[in-house]
Amino acid sequence: MKYISTRGKTSLHRFSDVLLAGLAPDGGLFMPETYPQISQDNLDHWRELSYSDLAYQIMRLFIDDIPEDILYNQLQKTYRFDPFDIETITTFKTLHDGIYIQGLSHGPTLAFKDMAMQLLGRWFEYVLATKNQRLNIIGATSGDTGSAAEYALRNKKGIHVFMLSPAGRMSDFQRAQMYSLQDTNIHNIAIEGVFDDCQDIVKAVQNDAVFKNRYQISTINSINWARILAQIVYYFYGYLQLTQSNKETVSFCVPSGNFGNICAGHIARQMGLPIARLIVATNENDVLHDFFSHGIYQPKKSEETLTTSSPSMDISKASNLERFIFDLVDRKANIVNNLWKNLSRIGGFDLSDKLDVIHNYFGFFSGKSTHQNRLSTIALTKNKDHVLIDPHTADGLYVARQLRKPDEKIVALETASFLKFPEIIEEAIGYRPEFPAHLMNLMKQPQRVTTLPAHVELVKEFISQSLKNNLFKK
């Protein structure tokens, strides 16, 4: 399996190189040269597999430069009771109206990001050891990516993590999870701006070839292909657990900010998984909803990005949309380049002539949720089903109900545990959920974070200063 860039100006890469590079050298995103096709016999055989064994069967199709026995052992060590606190890794709840919630919050940071990050930590450590290299990871988070990455990479040999987050725009619990870490290889940077500012800085650092090479920079955001690959697995697992026959179809409704989660579903569908529809759920920052409804992509400026009660989705520039656009335009890199030039020059692009293909070939649809919608959905789910959900999952569940067709089997993907958003839960149901003792203690820990203006040169200076006394200096 070889990997290409959506911008078409990068040579073929193998998986390990893609893992370490993050962003492609030409500024694009890495994609597999082709999608492996899954047969009906494959699906029949995979129905009886554990999560870790299923992950092996899928990932071996995309990875040919990690020995199969090592890949298998990595997956067995990752997807088990410790660290996921449940043998099946992911769970399923059937709500009163027949919609399913696929639980993805059983990892150490109580968010779906753990499903990929726990594995990436092992991959990074293994590949770096085989290549005798060190790596500095730079990432941006709107809430959950940061803690999942930091918990996966803390104290990993040869790795430092620099995580950018928007100052004051995450929940208290999300901040505590990240900023309370005292590991010397973890560096938290609060950016005076919104998530899009953080993401722009990450891309700018990645695009500075001299700085990137000098400090061996990579990224762990969902712009890193390995993140997407790991997330493909739970779409297959969800489908296989909730159907009896390959003749059945399932639709997935996914709360979407940076488009990485549902992009994994898109790839699973392109591989042949019988997904009927992929439903994008946004909050008040509805740029993706506009695109999938009208075909016009026009990200908002930083000052126009709203602060909402589902903060992990307070994103206007969805980086992973580029991967879908690449497929939408028949993988013609010259078209992608022109579209992204228009994005830089005039702030957007128009693909309304592709709406029929978006809806009827790729199966994408979308909806929007508001603060009141998510509050009422949290309350309804608690009262009707005795289940507490976080505000992002509530966005997905609300949109799933709005767009559901008769007899359509819809799975709403859980984003995080409700425990991470106690203020919103209290507003929705009238009381604050009780924290387990170990989480209460987390909130009391001292926090270590550096606040910087949204300026790439200041972030680069912080990185170089933080590393000046270690072996990363050249």
Secondary structure, 3 states (H helix, E strand, C coil): CCEEECCCCCCCECHHHHHHHCCCCCCCCEEECCCCCCCHHHHHHHCCCCHHHHHHHHHCCCCCCCCHHHHHHHHHHHCCHHHHCCCCCCEEEECCCCCEEEECCCCCCCECCHHHHHHHHHHHHHHHHHHCCCEEEEEECCCCHHHHHHHHHCCCCCEEEEEEEECCCCCHHHHHHHHCCCCCCEEEEEEECCHHHHHHHHHHHHHCHHHHHHHCEEECCCCCHHHHHHHHHHHHHHHHHHCCCCCCCEEEEEECCCCHHHHHHHHHHHCCCCEEEEEEEECCCCHHHHHHHHCEECCCCHHHCCCCCCHHHCCCCCCCHHHHHHHHCCCCHHHHHHHHHHHHHHCCEECHHHHHHHHHCCCEEEEECCHHHHHHHHHHHHHHHCCCCCHHHHHHHHHHHHHCCCCCCEEEECCECHHHCHHHHHHHHCCCCCCCHHHHHHHCCCCCCEEEECCHHHHHHHHHHHHCCCCCCC
